[in-house]
Amino acid sequence: MSVIDLRSDTVTQPTPGMREAMLQAELGDDVYGEDPTVNRLEAYLAGRLGFAAALFVPTGTMSNLLGLLAHCERGDEYIVGQQAHTYKYEGGGAAVLGSIQPQPVEVETDGSLDLERVAAAIKPDDFHFARTRLLALENTMQGKVLPMSYLAAARDFTRRHGLALHLDGARLFNAAVRLGIDARDIAGHFDSVSVCLSKGLGAPVGSVLCGSSELIGKARRWRKMVGGGMRQAGVLAAAGLYALEHLVERLAEDHANAARLGEGLRALGFEVEPVQTNMVYLNAGEQAQAFKATAAERGIRLTAAPRLRMVTHMDVSAGDIERVIDFFASVRR
Ligand SMILES: *Cc1c(COP(=O)(O)O)cnc(C)c1O
């Protein structure tokens, strides 16, 4: 019985084509700027998203951290979603390592931050306050795609208030595929964008921060300082390049599988949040722990959160989704 792992889209194994690309990658010392494959990945993604420069880093956490450190100085502040990864799930890195104060704001049901609330959180120019410098958004946000009209409004808003605009685009390509648009149309609204290669794109390691040459220059310095300068990193960058060239369009399959899972569960009478991309949220309540344990016996790996998140990815097939629906049918009584 094959295992179906729905805990996250980070659990994927590199495909044979990806492994071959890693094996064949031309390598050099990237701290000297001499790894041709890293250079190719950075130039490729910067170009594809419409930025002047990009930086390959080990993780999305580091990519977001370097973005914040490059935009903000000690004593500055960034406004961010209360439930956003860059606030809640990155160990407080910006505060710990950058002396940058986060100002969290509650996230709206569509994944956006209400711009009136953000405006109210911006500090006046007064020495009592931290200097508000940056607004950080996330797209997709818990599987939700931010509306394009909202991105335009956020861009306009931040310009008016003299703030920079950063996107945690860990799943930027899921958003673009869902909307049927070029990822550049989303990225173009931002001063910097962080993209994860190791989520739905299926690479084993890596994220890329994109921005202006000046911003990426600062981020490169910070990357060295926090220990993220890697040597023959092209072996990893090759996987990311392969993913960007071959595995973006197939994200639509993950979205279709998630939609089918959501429908199947709803038909069984479960409470399921609307599905937009590759995440399905089921209100499992007190049954979450029991679901996890029983599912494990059937080769299905779940988390035990009451708001149970199930994530589709390239190692979950349409047939697997039917197996998962059958499992939930069996525990539904
Ligand atoms: C996974 C994730 C990150 C961080 O990526 P890591 O590589 O796990 O550090 C950042 N933001 C979002 C929205 C993520 O899902």
The ligand as an SDF file (V2000), in Angstrom:
LIG
                    3D

 15 15  0  0  0  0  0  0  0  0999 V2000
    6.9350   27.1520    3.6420 C   0  0  0  0  0  0  0  0  0  0  0  0
    6.6610   28.5950    3.6860 C   0  0  0  0  0  0  0  0  0  0  0  0
    7.6600   29.5230    3.9660 C   0  0  0  0  0  0  0  0  0  0  0  0
    9.0470   29.1400    4.4160 C   0  0  0  0  0  0  0  0  0  0  0  0
    9.7060   28.2080    3.6760 O   0  0  0  0  0  0  0  0  0  0  0  0
   10.7570   27.2000    4.3500 P   0  0  0  0  0  0  0  0  0  0  0  0
   11.5500   26.7660    3.1640 O   0  0  0  0  0  0  0  0  0  0  0  0
    9.9800   26.1170    4.9870 O   0  0  0  0  0  0  0  0  0  0  0  0
   11.5800   27.9760    5.3140 O   0  0  0  0  0  0  0  0  0  0  0  0
    7.3370   30.8550    3.9200 C   0  0  0  0  0  0  0  0  0  0  0  0
    6.0830   31.2660    3.6420 N   0  0  0  0  0  0  0  0  0  0  0  0
    5.0970   30.4100    3.3800 C   0  0  0  0  0  0  0  0  0  0  0  0
    3.7420   30.9330    3.0530 C   0  0  0  0  0  0  0  0  0  0  0  0
    5.3410   29.0490    3.3990 C   0  0  0  0  0  0  0  0  0  0  0  0
    4.3500   28.1940    3.1540 O   0  0  0  0  0  0  0  0  0  0  0  0
  1  2  1  0
  2  3  1  0
  2 14  2  0
  3  4  1  0
  3 10  2  0
  4  5  1  0
  5  6  1  0
  6  7  2  0
  6  8  1  0
  6  9  1  0
 10 11  1  0
 11 12  2  0
 12 13  1  0
 12 14  1  0
 14 15  1  0
M  END
$$$$
